[in-house]
Amino acid sequence: MTIEFVPATRASSKARIALAGPSGSGKTFTSLALGTALSDNVAVIDTERGRASLYVGVNGWQFSRLNPQSFSPKSLTDALAVAASQGFGCIVVDSLSHYWMGVDGMLEQADRRAKGGNSFSGWKEVRPDERRMLDALASYPGHVIVTLRVKTEYVVETDERGKKVPRKVGMRPEQREGIEYEFDVVGDLDLDNVLTVSKSRIPALSRAVIPQPGPELADTIREWLEQGEDAPDAMTYRERALQLSTYEELLALWTEVEKAGLLGAPILDNADKPTVLGDFIKYLGIQAKTKAGAQ
């Protein structure tokens, strides 16, 4: 294996945004405000019993929705594959916390797969599903916005009249530790709908405090994302794969997709079944090799 360093280049990309906050902080509203400003073709994966639909028509917002009842990591990967095939320019997952602590989420999956009371065996089995889900979120061919519930508690503060009053504050997001590493922008919303950016790859948003974030924030994000060279997305690679006929060609494409970091991109295969791009190219390669051997 040859190790070769090459000049770094920057490709244009899509937004990866996480909004965390307690109940009542405006996570759904803010995610829709950003999503509809970033794309005119938005889909919401609504885990909150259809509550996002209450905002249809607000500020002219129109979007499609999916209301899942089960929150296994695999089901989110599959939903993203269908969304990609239908060309949604922005996906809102409201909330990603359900895929951690909801019905069939990571916690339930790990408990269910534990063998002989050994919880580590359960986590070992379910981690690949989680990794596949996170790869699908990272490589979706459009913008991705997720909301995160946070554990809340009350603190006692002194108000302007000198009286002790309780105030609800958000604590750690209800997701696996380190989930923020998967996103370009991570912000915490408070009960006044003020966004405090806790992590940003966008210099202009570093440590920003933004009251009632909306289209102006989306414009800042879009401007930064577009400062790069155009690069193929998962759907472009899928179409290229379908046009290739030899194992060698498909192997070369698989290597190119690996370098682009899109092996885990969610797509539909040629039978319209959810899969990921790397597995699809590999499947086509095996078919091509088998066909060549039979001739």
C-alpha positions as CSV (number, residue, x, y, z in Angstrom):
1,M,0.0,0.0,0.0
2,T,1.4,3.4,-1.1
3,I,0.9,6.3,1.3
4,E,0.7,9.6,-0.6
5,F,-0.1,13.1,0.7
6,V,-1.9,15.4,-1.8
7,P,-2.9,19.0,-1.7
8,A,-6.0,19.6,0.3
9,T,-9.1,21.0,-1.5
10,R,-12.4,22.1,-0.1
11,A,-15.6,20.7,-1.6
12,S,-19.0,22.3,-1.4
13,S,-21.2,20.5,1.2
14,K,-24.5,20.3,2.9
15,A,-25.5,21.5,6.3
16,R,-25.3,19.1,9.3
17,I,-27.0,20.9,12.2
18,A,-28.0,19.8,15.7
19,L,-30.3,21.8,17.9
20,A,-30.5,20.8,21.6
21,G,-32.9,22.2,24.2
22,P,-35.5,21.5,26.8
23,S,-39.2,21.2,26.1
24,G,-40.6,24.6,25.1
25,S,-37.3,26.0,23.7
26,G,-38.5,26.0,20.1
27,K,-36.5,23.1,18.7
28,T,-39.1,22.1,16.1
29,F,-40.0,25.7,15.1
30,T,-36.3,26.6,14.7
31,S,-35.5,23.4,12.7
32,L,-38.3,24.2,10.3
33,A,-37.3,27.9,10.0
34,L,-33.8,26.8,9.1
35,G,-34.8,23.8,6.9
36,T,-37.3,25.7,4.8
37,A,-34.8,28.5,4.3
38,L,-32.1,26.1,3.2
39,S,-34.3,24.1,0.8
40,D,-37.7,24.3,-0.9
41,N,-38.1,20.6,-0.6
42,V,-38.1,19.6,3.1
43,A,-39.1,16.3,4.8
44,V,-39.6,15.9,8.5
45,I,-39.0,12.6,10.3
46,D,-41.4,13.4,13.1
47,T,-41.0,11.3,16.2
48,E,-43.0,13.7,18.3
49,R,-46.5,12.3,17.5
50,G,-47.0,14.5,14.5
51,R,-46.4,17.8,16.2
52,A,-44.4,19.3,13.4
53,S,-47.5,19.2,11.3
54,L,-49.0,21.9,13.5
55,Y,-46.6,24.4,11.8
56,V,-47.8,23.7,8.2
57,G,-48.6,27.1,6.7
58,V,-46.8,29.1,9.4
59,N,-44.6,31.6,7.5
60,G,-45.6,29.8,4.4
61,W,-43.9,26.6,5.4
62,Q,-44.7,23.5,3.4
63,F,-43.1,20.1,4.0
64,S,-43.6,16.3,3.8
65,R,-43.5,14.2,6.9
66,L,-43.0,10.7,8.1
67,N,-44.3,9.7,11.5
68,P,-42.5,6.5,12.6
69,Q,-43.6,4.4,15.5
70,S,-40.4,2.5,15.9
71,F,-37.0,4.1,16.3
72,S,-34.4,1.5,15.6
73,P,-31.2,2.9,14.1
74,K,-31.8,0.8,11.0
75,S,-35.2,2.3,10.4
76,L,-33.7,5.8,10.3
77,T,-31.1,4.6,7.8
78,D,-33.8,3.1,5.6
79,A,-36.0,6.3,5.9
80,L,-33.0,8.4,4.8
81,A,-32.5,6.1,1.8
82,V,-36.1,6.6,0.7
83,A,-35.8,10.4,1.3
84,A,-32.7,10.6,-0.9
85,S,-34.4,8.7,-3.7
86,Q,-37.3,11.2,-3.6
87,G,-34.9,14.2,-3.8
88,F,-35.6,15.9,-0.5
89,G,-33.1,18.8,-0.2
90,C,-33.4,18.9,3.6
91,I,-34.3,16.3,6.2
92,V,-35.3,17.3,9.7
93,V,-35.1,14.5,12.3
94,D,-37.3,15.7,15.2
95,S,-36.0,14.3,17.4
96,L,-32.8,12.2,17.1
97,S,-33.1,11.4,20.8
98,H,-35.8,8.9,20.1
99,Y,-33.3,6.7,18.2
100,W,-31.4,6.5,21.5
101,M,-34.1,6.2,24.2
102,G,-37.3,5.5,22.3
103,V,-39.1,2.4,21.3
104,D,-36.6,0.0,19.6
105,G,-33.9,2.7,20.1
106,M,-30.3,2.0,21.0
107,L,-30.9,1.5,24.7
108,E,-33.7,-1.1,24.0
109,Q,-31.7,-2.7,21.3
110,A,-28.7,-3.2,23.6
111,D,-30.8,-4.6,26.4
112,R,-32.6,-6.9,24.0
113,R,-29.4,-8.3,22.5
114,A,-27.5,-8.8,25.8
115,K,-26.6,-12.4,26.4
116,G,-26.5,-14.0,29.8
117,G,-26.9,-10.7,31.5
118,N,-23.8,-9.3,29.8
119,S,-24.7,-5.8,28.7
120,F,-21.4,-5.5,26.8
121,S,-22.4,-8.2,24.4
122,G,-25.6,-6.3,23.6
123,W,-23.8,-3.0,22.9
124,K,-21.3,-4.9,20.7
125,E,-24.1,-6.2,18.5
126,V,-26.0,-2.9,18.1
127,R,-23.0,-0.6,17.6
128,P,-22.7,-1.4,13.8
129,D,-26.4,-0.4,13.3
130,E,-25.7,2.9,15.1
131,R,-22.6,3.6,13.1
132,R,-24.5,2.9,9.9
133,M,-27.2,5.4,11.0
134,L,-24.6,8.1,11.8
135,D,-22.8,7.5,8.5
136,A,-26.2,7.8,6.7
137,L,-26.9,11.2,8.5
138,A,-23.4,12.4,7.6
139,S,-23.5,11.4,3.9
140,Y,-27.1,12.2,3.1
141,P,-27.2,14.1,-0.3
142,G,-28.9,17.1,1.2
143,H,-29.1,19.2,4.4
144,V,-29.7,17.4,7.7
145,I,-31.1,19.1,10.8
146,V,-31.7,17.1,14.0
147,T,-33.2,18.1,17.3
148,L,-32.1,16.6,20.6
149,R,-34.0,16.5,23.8
150,V,-32.1,17.4,26.9
151,K,-32.4,16.2,30.5
152,T,-33.8,19.1,32.5
153,E,-33.6,20.2,36.1
154,Y,-34.5,23.3,38.0
155,V,-32.2,25.8,39.6
156,V,-33.2,28.5,42.0
157,E,-32.2,32.0,41.1
158,T,-32.9,35.5,42.5
159,D,-35.1,37.6,40.3
160,E,-35.0,41.4,39.8
161,R,-37.1,41.9,43.0
162,G,-34.8,39.8,45.1
163,K,-37.1,36.8,45.3
164,K,-36.0,33.2,44.9
165,V,-37.6,31.7,41.8
166,P,-37.1,28.3,40.1
167,R,-35.9,28.2,36.5
168,K,-35.9,25.1,34.2
169,V,-32.5,24.6,32.5
170,G,-31.3,22.0,30.0
171,M,-28.6,19.6,30.8
172,R,-26.9,16.9,28.6
173,P,-28.6,15.9,25.3
174,E,-30.4,12.6,25.4
175,Q,-28.1,10.8,22.9
176,R,-24.9,9.0,23.1
177,E,-21.9,10.9,24.5
178,G,-20.0,12.7,21.8
179,I,-22.8,13.0,19.3
180,E,-21.9,16.6,18.6
181,Y,-18.8,15.4,16.7
182,E,-21.1,14.3,13.9
183,F,-22.3,17.8,13.1
184,D,-20.9,21.1,11.6
185,V,-23.0,23.3,13.8
186,V,-24.3,22.4,17.3
187,G,-26.5,24.9,19.3
188,D,-28.3,25.0,22.6
189,L,-31.7,26.6,22.7
190,D,-33.1,28.1,25.9
191,L,-36.7,28.8,26.9
192,D,-36.5,32.2,25.3
193,N,-35.6,30.6,22.0
194,V,-32.1,32.0,22.1
195,L,-29.5,29.8,20.3
196,T,-26.1,29.6,21.8
197,V,-23.7,28.0,19.4
198,S,-21.5,25.5,21.3
199,K,-19.7,24.1,18.3
200,S,-19.2,25.4,14.8
201,R,-17.0,24.7,11.8
202,I,-18.2,28.0,10.4
203,P,-15.9,30.7,11.7
204,A,-18.7,33.4,11.6
205,L,-20.8,31.4,14.0
206,S,-18.2,30.5,16.6
207,R,-19.6,31.2,20.1
208,A,-22.5,33.1,18.5
209,V,-25.6,33.9,20.5
210,I,-28.7,34.3,18.3
211,P,-32.1,35.3,19.5
212,Q,-34.9,33.5,17.5
213,P,-32.7,32.0,14.8
214,G,-34.2,31.7,11.4
215,P,-33.5,32.6,7.7
216,E,-30.6,34.9,8.4
217,L,-28.8,32.1,10.2
218,A,-29.6,29.8,7.3
219,D,-28.1,32.4,4.9
220,T,-24.8,32.5,6.8
221,I,-24.6,28.7,6.8
222,R,-25.4,28.4,3.1
223,E,-22.8,31.0,2.2
224,W,-20.1,29.1,4.0
225,L,-21.2,25.7,2.6
226,E,-21.1,26.9,-1.0
227,Q,-17.4,28.2,-0.7
228,G,-16.0,25.1,-2.3
229,E,-15.6,23.0,-5.4
230,D,-18.6,21.0,-6.6
231,A,-18.3,17.3,-5.8
232,P,-20.4,14.3,-6.7
233,D,-23.0,13.2,-4.2
234,A,-24.4,9.8,-3.4
235,M,-27.1,9.9,-6.1
236,T,-24.6,10.8,-8.8
237,Y,-22.4,7.9,-7.8
238,R,-25.4,5.6,-7.8
239,E,-26.2,6.5,-11.4
240,R,-22.6,6.0,-12.4
241,A,-22.6,2.5,-10.7
242,L,-25.7,1.5,-12.7
243,Q,-23.9,2.4,-16.0
244,L,-20.8,0.2,-15.3
245,S,-20.6,-3.4,-16.4
246,T,-17.3,-4.8,-15.3
247,Y,-16.0,-5.8,-11.9
248,E,-12.8,-3.7,-12.4
249,E,-14.8,-0.6,-13.2
250,L,-17.0,-1.0,-10.1
251,L,-14.0,-1.7,-7.9
252,A,-12.4,1.5,-9.1
253,L,-15.7,3.4,-8.4
254,W,-15.9,1.8,-4.9
255,T,-12.4,3.1,-4.2
256,E,-13.4,6.6,-5.4
257,V,-16.5,6.5,-3.2
258,E,-14.4,5.4,-0.2
259,K,-12.1,8.3,-0.7
260,A,-15.1,10.6,-0.8
261,G,-16.4,9.3,2.5
262,L,-19.7,8.2,1.0
263,L,-19.7,4.4,1.4
264,G,-22.4,4.8,4.1
265,A,-24.6,7.1,2.1
266,P,-28.2,6.0,2.2
267,I,-29.8,5.1,-1.2
268,L,-32.2,2.7,-2.8
269,D,-30.8,-0.2,-4.8
270,N,-32.0,-1.2,-8.3
271,A,-34.9,-3.0,-6.7
272,D,-35.9,0.1,-4.7
273,K,-34.9,-1.5,-1.4
274,P,-33.0,0.7,1.2
275,T,-29.2,0.1,1.3
276,V,-26.0,2.1,1.4
277,L,-23.9,3.2,-1.5
278,G,-20.9,1.0,-0.6
279,D,-22.9,-2.2,-0.3
280,F,-24.8,-1.4,-3.5
281,I,-21.6,-1.0,-5.6
282,K,-20.1,-4.2,-4.0
283,Y,-23.3,-6.0,-4.9
284,L,-23.1,-4.9,-8.5
285,G,-19.4,-5.8,-8.6
286,I,-20.2,-9.4,-7.4
287,Q,-22.9,-9.7,-10.0
288,A,-20.5,-8.5,-12.8
289,K,-17.8,-10.9,-11.7
290,T,-20.2,-13.8,-11.6
291,K,-21.6,-12.9,-15.0
292,A,-18.0,-12.7,-16.5
293,G,-17.1,-16.1,-15.0
294,A,-20.2,-17.7,-16.5
295,Q,-19.2,-16.6,-20.1
